Amino acid sequence: MSRRSVSALLCLLLFACAVLAPRARSQGAPPPLLITEEGTDSAVAVEPVTRARDPFPVTQLIAFSGDPRTRVMLFARNVELLPGETPAALSAAAEDAAGVVYPLTVERVDAVPGFDWMKAVVLRLDDRMTDSTGEVLVSVTLRGATSNRARFRVGAREPVPDLGVGASLNGKRLFPADNAWNRDVSNEPVDPNSANLIASMGLAASLHPDFGTVWNGAPNGIPYVVVSGSQAPVQITFNAYGDESDPGPYPVPPDAPVEGGPSGTGDRHVIVIDRDNWKLYELFSAYPSGAGWTAASGAVFDLGSNALRPAGWTSADAAGLPVFPGLVRYDEVFGRKEIAHALRFTAARTRRAYVHPARHFASSSNDPNLPPMGMRVRLKASYDVSGFSPAMQVVLRALKRYGMILADNGSNWYLSGAPDPRWNDDELRTLKTLKGSDFEVVKMGAVVTQ
């Protein structure tokens, strides 16, 4: 963590004095001005107790007050309070890279000795912030006038995923914050054809959690393994869609878990996450072959990029999308207690079309009332989730905020997830009380049919 001494902070403030100190008072009340470092929008900001600079952890070992939530001290001008006003007269908000806005509580507005034109403004971080929130842009508002926006980082450290089958990612986000998988769609309009599209998948059909502990003697769901950057790459031989696959080698361990188990006859997905190079490797219909693997198709995704596959290309999924980001994972539901991305689902009949972020269709039907690949549905905001367990409420909140993306042909309303022996299958089955009629289609963009 980067830390600067009080003397270094004083140097920053002295520079701010030279640059920003007023020489003459202008008429009227100027808006608040947050002080930033020279030539940047980086806030001059410290934690009030330790005087540490960003990144700021969400909670502090040395508490500023009765609770451990981190406070951040900013420096501002034009924030003088009138007689009788309290710090509550000043409001503050922070916006992260995904466009999520967090209200921040202003706890103190104090004089800065030696700088009579400047105040120290102490903010309390929002409860929804996590150690993976990252950079935020903060502004303050006083009597209807809003300041410039200044930047600081929230997060004690970059999360490091664990290694192994079904390992926790420890909150590390897949793809950039503005990626389609990470987009909050809770306030986006409903598609004009939503009613017909939902009806085509079954208004009375139940949501089906297609994952859990064990089914037919094999782990139930789509498994994955996290490897280090030293995992040896092996040859991949494609036997069906090689012209639409990313060539090997892939760092697939010889004992990588296969969907359906070693003798499974279904989709046989194999998913590998390289935590050090932050890449995702996925295979469809994969079988061990000598020192390597054979597969029908395969795709490689840079988890730090928004790059899509070429238009018209498949992946390990029919929609040309990555599989892994759309899985319900145990580490998020019970560890983070938050799913901050869209989920994956299937439908029995789809259209010969796709919408962003999908890149491929898998149908011969041109019926506009059938769902195209990439279509996103969300759980209606009015749906009452209070009767579900806390864990299942995590899933349902994600379905309201991020929705689920149609990624493959399969049974209607089948929700994908990763297997884990710690799941409670009875608890997961409570999700079956949801019906197709509880969902709506998020307004789609351009529909690609060629």
Secondary structure, DSSP 8 states (H G I E B T S, - for coil): -----HHHHHHHHHHHHHHH--SS--SS----EE-B-TTS-BB-EE-TTT---SSB-SB-SS-SSSS-B-EEEEEEES----TT--GGGEEEEEEETT--EEEEEEEEEEEETTEEEEEEEEEE--TT--TT-EEEEEEEEETTEE---EEEEE-SS------EET---TT--SS-TTSGGG---TTS-B-TTHHHHHHHH-SS-B-EEE-SSEETTEESS---EEE-TTS--B-EEESS-GGGS--S-B---TT---TT-TT--S---EEEEETTTTEEEEEES-EEETTEEEESEEEEEETT------TT---SSTTSS-SGGGSB-HIIIIIIS---S-EEEEESS--S-B-TT----------TTS--BT-EEEE-TT---TTS-HHHHHHHHHHHHT-EEEEEESSTTEEEB---TT--HHHHHGGGG-BGGGEEEB-----B--
